[in-house]
Amino acid sequence: MAKTQTRRTDTRQRIQDVALELFLDSGYDQTSLREIAERLEVTKAALYYHFKTKEDIVVALVERLTAPMDDLIAWAETQPRTAETRMEMLGRLTDALVDAEQIIRFMQENQAALRALSVGESFKTRMHAMSGLLSDDDAGLVDRIRAIGALFTVYFGTFASREFPEPPEEKRAALLQVAGELLSAGDVLPASDAVARA
């Protein structure tokens, strides 16, 4: 990569990082491009060179989360629908989420704003695709809900578990254990028994 391209990439990354800090501190709607430029100590024109709107910045931020998700979906679509594949999917997802905790937090805290942006819908589409890959094509309702529960255990658990004092690897292992237990519950307890005991 040429030095100019590297510098441009570094600048775009810095803009995203600073914007994310402000979005988390003040909220997406309350943060202006002017405030982002001031925090960066650049002119608005310099900021516009990289991002024309706040939505452009959010798209770039969410792409940092969704690009590995796209890779995971593409990989999973080529694999057999086995328990091992499903656990590998969840493990790869937790790896992808490790560096995205702040982006996940931003998305959680600004759901209303994201609902109006294109990235909100595309993110939901990816989550739907992943939950579908965590169950068989002919899975019943209970198994499909288990798949969604396992996916959200990993996704939301990554965000929520930051409050826990345990080391990151221990938290990751716990999330995978709970997600795996959700997926395999149908193998241990028939759905009719589960409903009867609920």
N, C-alpha and C positions, 0 to 999 in steps of 0.2 A: 504494500500500500504506500502510495506517495506521501511525502511529508505533509503536503497541503491537505490531502484527504484525511490523514490521521488527525491533524489539527482540527478540521471541521467536525470529525466524528467526536473528538474529545469535547469540543465546544457544545455540540448537541447534547452529549451526555451530561455535561455540567448544567446546562439549561434545564434539562429534565429533572436532575437531582434537586436543584434549587426550587423549581416549581413544585415538586413533590413536597418538599419541606413546607412551603407556604400553603399548599392545598391542605396539608395535614394540620397546620397551625390555625388557619383561618377559614378553611372550607373552600371548595372549588368556586362557588358562586361569588364569594367575597374577595377573591384574589384577582387582581387585574394584571394585564401584561405590563403595565407601567411599574407595578410593584415588583414583578419578577425581574424586569430590567434594572430597577434600582438596586435590588439585592445583589444582582450580578455585577453592578457598577458598569453597565454598558448602556448605550442609547437604545431607544425603542427600535430605531432603524436597524441597529445591529441584531437585535432579537428577531425582528421581522425577516431578516435574511435567512434564518434557520426555521422559524415557526411563524406563520401568519396569524394564527389564532390560538387561544387556550385549548380548543378542541384538538388542534394539531399536536400540541404537547401531550395531551391525554392519550391520543392515539398511539404516539410513540412510547409512552409509558406502558400502556396495556400490551403493546406488541412485545415488550420485554418479557411479559408473562405468557402471552399466547403463542409466541413462536415455539418455545419448547413443548407447549401443549399440542400444537399442530404436528410437530415431529413425533410425539407420543401417539397421537391418533393414527398417523400414517404407519408407524411401526405395528401398532396393535391390530390394524386391519389386515396385516399379512400373517398374523399368528393364529394358531388354533385357539378356539374358545375353551381353554382349560383353566382349572384353578391356579395352576402355576403362572399362566399368562396374566391372569387377573391380578395376582399378587405382584408380579413384575411390573405391571402397569401402575399399581398404586405406589410401589417403591420408586419408580421413575418419576412419578408425579411429585412425591415428597422431595426428591432431589431438585426438581425444577422450581419448586416453591421456596427453597431455602433462601435464595437471594431476592425473593419477591415479597417478603413480609410487609414492607412499607407500602408497596403498590396494592397488595390485598387490603391492608388497613384503609388506604385511601378509597378503594372501591366500596368497602363496607360502609364507611362514614359518609360517602357522597352518593348513595344509591339514587336519590331523587334526581340529582343533576345528571348522573350517567344514563338514567332512563331516557333522557331526551337526546342523548348522543348515540351515534352509530355503533360505538364500541360496546355499549351495554348489550345490545342485541347480538352482536357477533360473539361476545363472551358466553352468553347463554347458549348459543348454538353449539359452541365447543363443549361446554359442560354436558349438554344433552347427548352429543356424539360419544363422549367418554362414558357416560353412564350406560349407554346402549351397548358399548363394547365390554362392559363389566357383567353382562348377563347374556344368556343364550337368546337367539332370535325368537324362539317360541316360548320364552319365559313368561310365567304367569305374573299377575299383579304383585304378589308378595315378593317374588324374587326381583322384580324390577325396582321395587321400593328399597329392597336390601342394597341393590347396586347403587342407587342414588344415595342412600344413607352412608355407604362405605366411601363414596366419592366425597361427600360433604364432610365426613369425619376427617379425611385427610386435608381437604381444602380449608374449611373453617377452623379445624383443629390447629393447623399451622399458625393461623392468626391468633386464635384464643390462647394457645398454650404458651405464648410469650410471657404470660403472667406467672407461669409455673417456674419454680427455682431450679428444677433439674437441668442437667446438661442437655444441649440440643440433640445429641445422638440418642439419649435416653427418651426424650420426648418423641422423636421421630419413630423409634422402635415401638413405643406405646401406641402412637397413632396407627401404625401399620397393623399392630396386633388387634386393636379394636375394629379397624376396617376389615381385616381378614375374618374376624369372628362374625361380623355382620354378613359377609358374603357366604361363609360356610354354614351359617345357622340353618339353612334349608336342608343341608345334608344330615343334620343331627336331629332336628325337630320338625316334623311335618307341619305344614301351614295350619291345618285344622287343629292340631294340638296347641300350636302357638296361640291361635285365636281363643281356644277354650280356656287357656291358662291366663290370658290377659285380663 
